[in-house]
Amino acid sequence: MLKDAPRTARYVLRKIPGAPGFIYDAATLATSKDRLRTGLGIAGGAAGAAAGGAIGGPVGAALGSAAGEAGTEWVYDHRDELARKAADTAQWMKARTAQVAGGFAHGFDQGLAPYVTPLR
């Protein structure tokens, strides 16, 4: 494939193998309606490619890039729902901690150590 390419193109492709992908990503970022989402997708794709390349060579890099980009953009698209669920989880943890602490305090008020529960 490189034999048919012009000499300058062969040099660039040998020295910078990711140049075509980088140019595509830059063009996509420049023409995107939501640049933050696209930028995060590109960053996720780069991170996924690095991780996949370390594990599985070129095929791993390709799969990691696709998964990283898709995953990052999915998180960005669902960020409001994820933030609401995180807040609900934090509220539940706070209520549960208060409930458990209240149960221990009640046992302590009856003259029991906080970690001892009476047998029934």
SVG drawing of the C-alpha trace seen along z (x, -y; Angstrom):
<svg xmlns="http://www.w3.org/2000/svg" viewBox="-35 -24 45 39">
<polyline fill="none" stroke="black" stroke-width="0.4" points="0.0,0.0 2.8,-2.4 4.6,-1.6 2.0,-3.4 1.9,-6.5 4.0,-9.6 7.4,-9.8 6.4,-12.5 3.3,-10.7 5.3,-7.5 7.8,-9.5 5.0,-11.0 3.2,-7.7 6.3,-5.9 7.3,-8.7 3.9,-9.5 1.6,-6.5 -1.3,-8.2 -1.2,-11.3 -4.3,-10.4 -6.3,-9.6 -5.1,-12.8 -6.1,-14.8 -9.5,-13.2 -10.0,-13.8 -8.9,-17.5 -11.4,-18.0 -14.2,-16.3 -13.4,-18.5 -13.4,-21.7 -16.7,-20.9 -18.5,-19.4 -21.6,-21.1 -20.6,-19.9 -16.8,-20.4 -16.5,-19.3 -18.2,-15.9 -16.0,-15.4 -12.8,-16.4 -13.6,-14.1 -14.3,-11.3 -11.0,-11.9 -9.2,-11.8 -11.1,-8.6 -10.2,-7.0 -6.5,-7.9 -6.5,-6.5 -8.3,-3.4 -5.8,-2.9 -2.9,-3.2 -4.3,-0.7 -5.4,1.7 -2.1,1.4 -0.2,2.3 -2.4,5.4 -3.1,6.6 -1.0,4.9 -2.6,3.2 -5.9,5.0 -6.1,4.2 -5.3,0.6 -8.1,0.4 -10.6,2.0 -9.5,-0.1 -9.8,-3.3 -13.3,-2.5 -14.4,-1.4 -12.7,-4.4 -14.3,-6.9 -17.8,-5.3 -17.6,-5.0 -16.4,-8.5 -19.1,-10.0 -21.8,-7.8 -20.8,-9.1 -20.9,-12.7 -24.4,-12.1 -25.7,-10.6 -23.8,-12.9 -27.0,-14.5 -28.5,-11.1 -25.2,-9.8 -24.8,-12.8 -28.4,-12.4 -27.8,-8.7 -24.5,-9.6 -26.3,-12.2 -29.1,-9.6 -26.5,-7.1 -24.7,-9.6 -28.0,-10.5 -28.8,-6.8 -25.3,-6.2 -25.8,-9.2 -29.2,-8.0 -28.0,-4.4 -25.0,-5.6 -27.2,-7.6 -29.5,-4.6 -26.7,-2.2 -25.0,-4.8 -28.4,-5.4 -28.8,-1.6 -25.3,-1.4 -26.0,-4.5 -29.2,-3.0 -27.4,0.2 -24.8,-2.0 -27.5,-3.9 -28.8,-0.6 -25.4,0.0 -24.1,2.2 -20.9,1.6 -21.6,0.0 -20.5,3.2 -22.6,5.7 -26.1,6.6 -28.4,8.3 -29.4,11.9 -33.0,12.5"/>
</svg>
